[in-house]
Amino acid sequence: ARETLLEFPCVFPLKVIGRNVSEFEAEVFTIVQKHVPEATREHITRRPSAGNKYLALTVTFVADSQGQLDELYLELNRHELVLLTL
């Protein structure tokens, strides 16, 4: 297993940046819910970029394991609307 600085379970703020198109938030939420079934839309904060071209979403949830986070990042990063995850 890989070394991790996080202790699980922990509250984890996941940042996802993508194009500010209507389906971006819905697609991200669908992927998050697959890995974090208890996540709700109330856990999402949104910040559009200055030019409104991009949207930064922060989804805060309780992460159970490094594996859960790795799988979530992998799936998000494979999505064509996602530009960056932090």
C-alpha atoms as a printed R data frame, in Angstrom:
   type eleno elety resid chain resno       x      y       z
1  ATOM     1    CA   ALA     A     1   0.000  0.000   0.000
2  ATOM     2    CA   ARG     A     2   1.077  3.516  -0.717
3  ATOM     3    CA   GLU     A     3   2.021  5.907   2.076
4  ATOM     4    CA   THR     A     4  -0.646  8.491   2.761
5  ATOM     5    CA   LEU     A     5  -0.653 11.597   4.927
6  ATOM     6    CA   LEU     A     6  -4.399 11.328   5.444
7  ATOM     7    CA   GLU     A     7  -6.008  9.439   8.279
8  ATOM     8    CA   PHE     A     8  -9.260  7.791   7.321
9  ATOM     9    CA   PRO     A     9 -12.100  8.442   7.622
10 ATOM    10    CA   CYS     A    10 -11.546 12.159   7.078
11 ATOM    11    CA   VAL     A    11 -13.406 15.164   5.715
12 ATOM    12    CA   PHE     A    12 -12.027 15.691   2.227
13 ATOM    13    CA   PRO     A    13 -12.528 18.746  -0.013
14 ATOM    14    CA   LEU     A    14 -12.294 17.574  -3.630
15 ATOM    15    CA   LYS     A    15 -11.813 20.316  -6.212
16 ATOM    16    CA   VAL     A    16 -12.863 19.696  -9.791
17 ATOM    17    CA   ILE     A    17 -12.348 22.276 -12.530
18 ATOM    18    CA   GLY     A    18 -13.985 22.067 -15.920
19 ATOM    19    CA   ARG     A    19 -15.747 23.964 -18.663
20 ATOM    20    CA   ASN     A    20 -18.718 25.978 -17.468
21 ATOM    21    CA   VAL     A    21 -21.315 24.010 -19.411
22 ATOM    22    CA   SER     A    22 -24.685 22.936 -18.042
23 ATOM    23    CA   GLU     A    23 -23.870 19.231 -17.821
24 ATOM    24    CA   PHE     A    24 -20.485 19.624 -16.069
25 ATOM    25    CA   GLU     A    25 -21.823 19.794 -12.506
26 ATOM    26    CA   ALA     A    26 -24.315 16.966 -13.101
27 ATOM    27    CA   GLU     A    27 -21.632 14.703 -14.604
28 ATOM    28    CA   VAL     A    28 -19.200 15.380 -11.752
29 ATOM    29    CA   PHE     A    29 -21.922 14.755  -9.165
30 ATOM    30    CA   THR     A    30 -22.891 11.449 -10.804
31 ATOM    31    CA   ILE     A    31 -19.271 10.245 -10.639
32 ATOM    32    CA   VAL     A    32 -18.834 11.437  -7.036
33 ATOM    33    CA   GLN     A    33 -22.026  9.679  -5.951
34 ATOM    34    CA   LYS     A    34 -20.801  6.406  -7.441
35 ATOM    35    CA   HIS     A    35 -17.810  6.495  -5.086
36 ATOM    36    CA   VAL     A    36 -19.427  8.437  -2.222
37 ATOM    37    CA   PRO     A    37 -23.096  7.358  -2.090
38 ATOM    38    CA   GLU     A    38 -23.873  9.672   0.831
39 ATOM    39    CA   ALA     A    39 -22.787 12.820  -1.055
40 ATOM    40    CA   THR     A    40 -25.564 15.300  -1.781
41 ATOM    41    CA   ARG     A    41 -25.705 18.466  -3.876
42 ATOM    42    CA   GLU     A    42 -25.546 20.464  -0.628
43 ATOM    43    CA   HIS     A    43 -21.933 19.269  -0.356
44 ATOM    44    CA   ILE     A    44 -20.990 21.177  -3.528
45 ATOM    45    CA   THR     A    45 -19.770 24.767  -3.693
46 ATOM    46    CA   ARG     A    46 -19.315 26.347  -7.111
47 ATOM    47    CA   ARG     A    47 -17.097 29.173  -8.307
48 ATOM    48    CA   PRO     A    48 -17.115 30.345 -11.923
49 ATOM    49    CA   SER     A    49 -13.898 31.759 -13.365
50 ATOM    50    CA   ALA     A    50 -13.573 35.485 -14.012
51 ATOM    51    CA   GLY     A    51 -14.580 35.092 -17.639
52 ATOM    52    CA   ASN     A    52 -17.246 32.532 -16.738
53 ATOM    53    CA   LYS     A    53 -15.631 30.045 -19.150
54 ATOM    54    CA   TYR     A    54 -14.680 27.574 -16.417
55 ATOM    55    CA   LEU     A    55 -16.327 26.334 -13.263
56 ATOM    56    CA   ALA     A    56 -14.589 25.163 -10.097
57 ATOM    57    CA   LEU     A    57 -16.590 22.764  -7.969
58 ATOM    58    CA   THR     A    58 -15.582 21.777  -4.458
59 ATOM    59    CA   VAL     A    59 -17.271 18.659  -3.154
60 ATOM    60    CA   THR     A    60 -16.694 18.095   0.548
61 ATOM    61    CA   PHE     A    61 -17.329 14.590   1.847
62 ATOM    62    CA   VAL     A    62 -16.061 12.016   4.317
63 ATOM    63    CA   ALA     A    63 -13.452  9.873   2.571
64 ATOM    64    CA   ASP     A    64 -13.150  6.290   3.769
65 ATOM    65    CA   SER     A    65  -9.871  5.226   2.166
66 ATOM    66    CA   GLN     A    66  -7.039  6.185  -0.152
67 ATOM    67    CA   GLY     A    67  -8.343  3.599  -2.609
68 ATOM    68    CA   GLN     A    68 -11.714  5.346  -2.714
69 ATOM    69    CA   LEU     A    69 -10.021  8.672  -3.486
70 ATOM    70    CA   ASP     A    70  -7.719  7.108  -6.117
71 ATOM    71    CA   GLU     A    71 -10.671  5.552  -7.963
72 ATOM    72    CA   LEU     A    72 -12.660  8.777  -7.759
73 ATOM    73    CA   TYR     A    73  -9.757 10.857  -9.150
74 ATOM    74    CA   LEU     A    74  -9.132  8.307 -11.912
75 ATOM    75    CA   GLU     A    75 -12.736  8.355 -13.090
76 ATOM    76    CA   LEU     A    76 -13.028 12.153 -12.879
77 ATOM    77    CA   ASN     A    77  -9.773 12.693 -14.770
78 ATOM    78    CA   ARG     A    78 -10.959 10.388 -17.563
79 ATOM    79    CA   HIS     A    79 -14.078 12.504 -18.141
80 ATOM    80    CA   GLU     A    80 -13.876 14.837 -21.146
81 ATOM    81    CA   LEU     A    81 -15.465 17.800 -19.312
82 ATOM    82    CA   VAL     A    82 -12.981 17.658 -16.418
83 ATOM    83    CA   LEU     A    83  -9.835 19.724 -16.927
84 ATOM    84    CA   LEU     A    84  -8.224 19.430 -13.503
85 ATOM    85    CA   THR     A    85  -8.762 17.772 -10.131
86 ATOM    86    CA   LEU     A    86  -7.084 18.861  -6.908
